[in-house]
Amino acid sequence: MTTRFLLHIGANKTGTSSIQRMLVDNTSALSDAGWSYPDFHLQHCAHHALAYALAGHPTRGLPDGWRGAWGQATADPARRYVISSELFFRNVPPQAAAQVFPPGETQIVLYLREHLSYLASWYAQAVQERNLTASFDDYIRLFPQAFDTFLRRWEAVYGAEAITLRPFRRDAFPGGDIRQDFLAQMGGVDGIRMPVADSNLTISGNLLFFKRLLNHVMSYEEAHASPIPDEFGAYAELTETFRGRFQTGPETAALVAQIFAKDRTALETRGLDLGPVPKYVTGQPCPNFETLQDEVALIAQVAEETGKAFLPYARRLPVWPN
């Protein structure tokens, strides 16, 4: 197969932002190696708008006539094109992707992460960005989406041989850096300068618990509206107990291992080793009742002093300090 397109489809929560930033910041080195990372309606360094368009999203897609513009942006037969958006894996029907990235000319790269850490990271983001109120255990039961289900859809269109599966494990990467691993999938590119990794902290502890509580008095539109998700991301910088992994007990770990046992077996059959599901995760208690009152008071103090956008909703809560 002659690779014209290298399509990086995610998955989310596998260092995609750091890969995308590296590609945007190294256009000259990529060009010298015969690659192009098209500046085609990039959002946060990624081809999210293209993915939304192929998924048929009613408001987040591309303007009319985008297919002609895309053809012009990728018309150079001497170049290979790398495209990246984690929205492709779960959101885009592979048949729609094939209209733009033809089978036989496209190699797909997909990173997958051990299920418990993947779900925990995705859960924290969902609480931060939306009005999700479910506990983590309930979230696991509500969204038991197996990787294998989505992977089989891509294999049906492109064939298993066109899909490179990589585990999101630091010990599987050259120098422990996923960006170096991705460059290896491109055949190696000289002269790459690695940008400083983006600070994309995961909210945790009582900050995560408070946001989940706040979500009870917010609609989806209110919780999702800018800048509220970013306001909570900024709180993660405030104190160590507001960021990182949250504590997960053995019962939750066992639940994940049970629900995703078939998925793990299917991935192992493909030769993908995600590593074992941990028996528990040491992290910030969520909630930590010993410090909850003081930390909610800290959240309130900063919110009142800086006029956070979520203040009108927080004041609806009986626990909000006067």
C-alpha positions in Angstrom: 0.0 0.0 0.0 1.2 3.5 -0.9 0.4 5.7 2.1 -0.8 9.1 1.0 -2.7 9.8 4.3 -1.7 9.0 7.8 -4.9 9.4 9.8 -4.4 9.6 13.6 -7.9 8.9 15.0 -7.2 9.0 18.7 -8.3 7.7 21.0 -9.0 10.6 23.3 -7.1 10.7 26.6 -4.0 9.3 24.9 -1.8 12.3 24.5 -3.4 13.5 21.4 -3.0 17.2 22.2 0.8 16.9 22.7 1.1 15.1 19.3 -1.0 17.8 17.5 1.0 20.6 19.1 4.2 19.0 17.9 2.9 18.7 14.4 1.8 22.3 14.2 5.1 23.6 15.6 7.3 21.6 13.2 5.8 22.3 9.7 9.3 22.9 8.2 10.8 19.7 9.5 7.7 17.8 8.3 7.9 19.4 4.9 11.6 18.5 4.5 10.6 14.9 5.1 7.8 15.0 2.5 5.0 15.4 5.0 2.3 18.1 5.4 0.0 18.7 8.4 -2.7 20.7 6.6 -3.7 24.0 8.2 -7.3 23.2 7.3 -9.7 24.8 9.8 -7.6 23.6 12.7 -9.1 23.8 16.2 -6.7 23.6 19.1 -4.1 22.3 16.6 -6.4 19.4 15.5 -8.6 18.6 12.6 -11.7 18.6 14.7 -13.8 20.6 12.3 -13.1 18.1 9.6 -14.2 15.3 11.8 -17.4 17.1 12.8 -18.1 17.7 9.1 -17.7 14.0 8.3 -19.8 13.1 11.3 -22.6 15.3 10.0 -22.7 17.6 13.0 -25.3 20.3 12.5 -23.4 23.2 13.9 -19.7 22.3 14.3 -18.8 21.2 10.8 -17.3 23.1 7.8 -18.8 25.7 5.4 -20.3 24.6 2.1 -17.8 23.8 -0.5 -15.2 22.4 2.0 -14.6 19.3 0.0 -13.3 21.3 -3.0 -11.0 23.3 -0.6 -9.9 20.1 1.0 -9.0 18.6 -2.4 -6.8 21.7 -3.1 -5.2 21.5 0.3 -4.1 17.9 -0.3 -3.5 18.0 -4.1 0.3 17.7 -4.1 1.1 14.1 -5.3 4.7 14.5 -4.0 3.5 14.9 -0.4 2.1 12.7 2.3 -0.5 14.2 4.6 -0.9 13.5 8.3 -4.3 14.3 9.9 -5.1 14.2 13.5 -8.3 14.4 15.6 -9.4 12.1 18.4 -13.0 12.8 17.3 -12.6 10.3 14.4 -12.5 7.1 16.4 -15.9 7.2 18.0 -17.7 10.0 16.2 -17.0 9.6 12.5 -18.6 6.7 10.5 -15.6 5.0 8.8 -17.6 5.0 5.5 -17.7 8.8 5.6 -14.0 9.0 6.4 -13.3 6.7 3.4 -14.8 9.4 1.0 -11.9 11.7 2.0 -9.2 9.2 3.0 -9.5 6.3 0.5 -8.7 2.8 1.6 -5.5 1.6 -0.1 -4.0 5.1 0.3 -4.6 5.6 4.1 -2.8 4.2 7.1 -4.6 4.7 10.4 -2.9 5.1 13.8 -4.8 4.4 17.0 -3.6 4.6 20.6 -5.7 2.8 23.2 -5.4 3.1 27.0 -6.0 0.7 29.9 -9.7 0.9 30.7 -9.7 2.1 34.3 -7.3 5.0 33.7 -9.1 5.8 30.5 -12.5 5.9 32.1 -11.3 7.9 35.1 -9.7 10.6 32.9 -12.8 10.7 30.6 -15.1 10.9 33.7 -13.3 13.9 35.2 -13.4 15.7 31.9 -17.1 14.9 31.5 -17.9 16.3 35.0 -15.8 19.4 34.3 -17.2 20.2 30.8 -20.9 19.1 31.2 -23.6 18.7 33.8 -22.9 15.1 34.6 -23.9 14.2 38.1 -23.3 10.4 38.1 -20.8 8.8 40.5 -17.8 7.2 38.8 -19.2 3.7 39.3 -22.5 4.7 37.8 -20.7 6.3 34.9 -18.8 3.1 34.2 -22.2 1.2 34.0 -23.8 3.9 31.9 -21.1 4.1 29.3 -19.6 0.6 28.9 -18.4 1.3 25.3 -15.9 -1.3 24.3 -13.0 -0.3 22.1 -13.5 -3.4 20.0 -16.9 -2.2 18.9 -15.6 0.9 17.3 -12.4 -0.8 16.1 -14.4 -3.5 14.1 -16.2 -0.7 12.3 -12.9 0.8 11.0 -11.5 -2.7 10.1 -14.6 -3.4 8.1 -13.8 -0.4 5.8 -10.0 -0.2 5.9 -8.9 -3.7 6.8 -7.0 -4.7 9.9 -3.7 -4.4 8.0 -4.2 -0.7 7.5 -4.7 0.1 11.2 -1.7 0.4 13.5 -2.7 -0.2 17.1 -0.4 1.1 19.8 -0.8 0.9 23.6 -0.8 4.1 25.6 1.8 3.0 28.0 4.9 5.0 28.8 7.1 1.9 28.8 6.1 1.2 25.2 7.3 4.6 23.9 10.9 5.6 22.9 12.2 7.6 25.8 8.7 7.3 27.4 7.4 10.0 25.0 4.3 9.3 22.9 5.4 12.0 20.4 8.5 10.1 19.6 6.4 6.9 19.2 4.1 8.8 16.7 7.1 10.0 14.7 8.2 6.4 14.5 4.9 5.5 12.9 5.6 8.2 10.3 8.9 6.5 9.5 10.9 9.0 11.5 11.3 12.7 10.9 14.6 14.6 11.4 14.9 18.0 13.0 11.8 17.9 15.2 11.8 20.3 18.1 9.6 19.2 20.9 7.4 22.0 22.3 6.8 22.3 26.0 4.0 19.9 26.9 0.6 21.6 27.2 -0.6 21.9 30.8 -3.8 20.0 30.7 -4.4 19.1 34.3 -7.2 16.7 35.3 -9.4 18.0 38.1 -9.7 15.8 41.1 -10.5 15.5 44.8 -13.0 17.9 46.3 -12.8 20.2 43.2 -14.2 17.3 41.1 -16.8 16.5 43.8 -17.9 20.1 44.1 -18.3 20.4 40.3 -20.4 17.3 40.3 -22.5 18.8 43.0 -22.8 22.1 41.1 -24.0 20.2 38.0 -27.2 19.4 39.8 -28.3 23.0 39.5 -27.1 23.7 36.0 -28.5 22.8 32.6 -26.2 21.2 29.9 -26.0 24.5 28.1 -25.1 26.4 31.3 -22.4 23.9 32.4 -20.9 23.6 28.9 -20.9 27.4 28.2 -17.5 29.1 28.0 -15.7 29.9 30.3 -17.1 27.7 33.0 -15.2 24.5 32.1 -11.9 26.5 31.8 -12.6 28.1 35.2 -12.5 24.7 36.9 -9.4 23.7 34.9 -7.7 26.8 36.3 -8.6 25.7 39.9 -6.5 22.6 39.3 -3.5 24.9 39.4 -4.5 26.2 42.8 -3.6 23.3 45.1 -2.2 19.8 44.7 -5.4 18.2 46.1 -7.4 19.7 43.2 -5.6 17.8 40.5 -4.3 14.4 39.4 -5.8 11.0 39.8 -8.8 10.5 42.1 -8.8 7.5 44.5 -10.4 4.4 43.1 -11.1 1.4 45.4 -10.8 -2.3 44.6 -14.6 -2.7 44.0 -14.5 -0.2 41.2 -11.4 -1.7 39.7 -13.0 -5.1 39.8 -16.1 -3.7 38.1 -14.0 -2.3 35.2 -12.2 -5.6 34.9 -15.5 -7.5 34.7 -17.3 -5.2 32.3 -14.3 -5.0 29.9 -13.0 -8.5 30.1 -14.2 -9.4 26.6 -12.9 -6.2 25.1 -9.4 -6.8 26.6 -9.4 -10.3 25.2 -10.4 -9.1 21.8 -7.6 -6.5 21.8 -5.1 -9.1 23.0 -6.1 -11.3 20.1 -5.0 -8.4 17.9 -1.7 -8.3 19.7 -2.4 -5.2 21.8 -1.3 -5.4 25.4 -2.8 -2.5 27.4 -1.3 -3.8 30.7 -3.3 -5.1 33.6 -6.3 -3.3 35.2 -4.9 -2.0 38.5 -6.4 -3.5 41.6 -7.0 0.0 43.0 -5.7 3.6 42.3 -4.1 5.7 44.9 -5.1 9.4 44.4 -7.1 12.2 45.8 -10.2 11.1 47.8 -13.4 12.2 46.0 -14.8 13.5 48.3 -12.4 14.0 51.1 -14.7 14.7 54.0 -11.9 15.8 56.3 -11.0 18.8 54.1 -14.3 19.3 52.3 -15.5 22.3 54.2 -12.2 24.2 54.0 -11.7 23.4 50.3 -15.2 24.5 49.4 -14.5 27.7 51.3 -11.4 28.1 49.2 -13.3 27.6 46.0 -15.9 30.1 47.1 -13.2 32.7 48.2 -11.5 32.6 44.8 -14.8 32.6 42.9 -16.1 35.7 44.8 -12.8 37.6 44.5 -12.5 37.0 40.8 -16.1 37.0 39.7 -16.3 33.5 38.2 -19.0 32.9 35.6 -20.3 29.9 37.6 -21.1 32.1 40.7 -24.8 32.6 40.0 -25.3 28.8 39.9 -23.0 28.1 43.0 -25.1 30.6 45.0 -28.1 28.3 44.5 -26.4 25.6 46.6 -27.2 25.5 50.3 -23.5 24.6 51.0 -22.2 27.7 49.3 -20.5 29.9 52.0 -22.2 33.2 52.7 
